[in-house]
Amino acid sequence: MNPIIQLLRDENIPDEQIKAVFIQLTDNPLMAMNSIAQLGIPQEKLQAVMMQVMTQPQLIQEAVIELGLDVEALAKAKQTLEQSKK
């Protein structure tokens, strides 16, 4: 299991909320960091999650796949959003 997902589940974060965090991570990592910080995870564990997210971005993609989220749809949505900002 993905270590980020495991840590969130160990902290009793519901799967729907975990999925929402990973959708945010693929769309806007900085905003997702704020969302993760608001989950009520103890500081020492929160730092571990933040470090994994920042230093191992491949874990995000692995988690998206593990959670059954549509990677291509997320990428298209992100691209559409970026184009609409121009």
C-alpha positions as CSV (number, residue, x, y, z in Angstrom):
1,M,0.0,0.0,0.0
2,N,1.1,3.5,-0.8
3,P,2.7,5.0,2.4
4,I,0.8,8.2,2.2
5,I,-2.5,6.4,1.9
6,Q,-1.5,4.1,4.8
7,L,-0.7,7.0,7.0
8,L,-4.0,8.8,6.3
9,R,-6.0,5.6,6.9
10,D,-4.1,5.0,10.1
11,E,-5.3,8.5,11.2
12,N,-8.9,7.4,10.4
13,I,-9.3,9.7,7.5
14,P,-12.2,8.5,5.4
15,D,-11.5,7.1,1.9
16,E,-13.6,9.8,0.3
17,Q,-11.5,12.5,2.0
18,I,-8.3,10.7,1.0
19,K,-9.5,10.6,-2.7
20,A,-10.3,14.3,-2.5
21,V,-6.8,15.1,-1.2
22,F,-5.2,13.2,-4.0
23,I,-7.4,14.9,-6.6
24,Q,-6.2,18.2,-5.2
25,L,-2.6,16.9,-5.2
26,T,-2.7,16.2,-8.9
27,D,-4.4,19.5,-9.6
28,N,-2.8,22.0,-7.2
29,P,-0.2,20.6,-4.8
30,L,0.2,23.8,-2.8
31,M,-3.6,23.9,-2.0
32,A,-3.5,20.2,-1.2
33,M,-0.8,20.8,1.4
34,N,-3.2,23.2,3.1
35,S,-6.0,20.6,2.9
36,I,-3.7,17.9,4.4
37,A,-2.7,20.2,7.2
38,Q,-6.4,20.7,8.1
39,L,-7.0,16.9,8.5
40,G,-6.1,16.9,12.2
41,I,-3.0,14.7,11.8
42,P,-0.5,14.9,14.7
43,Q,2.4,17.3,13.8
44,E,5.1,14.6,13.7
45,K,3.0,12.5,11.3
46,L,2.0,15.5,9.3
47,Q,5.6,16.4,8.7
48,A,6.3,12.9,7.4
49,V,3.4,13.1,4.9
50,M,4.5,16.6,3.7
51,M,8.0,15.4,3.2
52,Q,6.8,12.3,1.2
53,V,4.6,14.5,-1.0
54,M,7.4,17.0,-1.7
55,T,10.3,14.6,-2.1
56,Q,8.6,11.6,-3.8
57,P,6.1,13.0,-6.3
58,Q,5.8,9.5,-7.9
59,L,3.9,8.5,-4.7
60,I,1.1,10.8,-5.7
61,Q,0.7,9.1,-9.1
62,E,0.9,5.6,-7.5
63,A,-1.8,6.6,-4.9
64,V,-4.1,8.0,-7.6
65,I,-3.9,4.6,-9.4
66,E,-4.3,2.7,-6.1
67,L,-7.4,4.7,-5.2
68,G,-8.9,3.9,-8.6
69,L,-9.0,7.5,-9.7
70,D,-8.8,8.2,-13.5
71,V,-5.3,9.5,-14.1
72,E,-6.1,10.6,-17.6
73,A,-9.3,12.4,-16.6
74,L,-7.4,14.2,-13.9
75,A,-4.7,15.3,-16.3
76,K,-7.3,16.5,-18.9
77,A,-9.1,18.5,-16.2
78,K,-5.9,20.1,-15.1
79,Q,-5.0,21.0,-18.7
80,T,-8.5,22.4,-19.3
81,L,-8.2,24.5,-16.1
82,E,-4.8,25.8,-17.1
83,Q,-6.0,26.8,-20.6
84,S,-9.0,28.6,-19.2
85,K,-6.7,30.8,-17.1
86,K,-5.0,32.1,-20.2
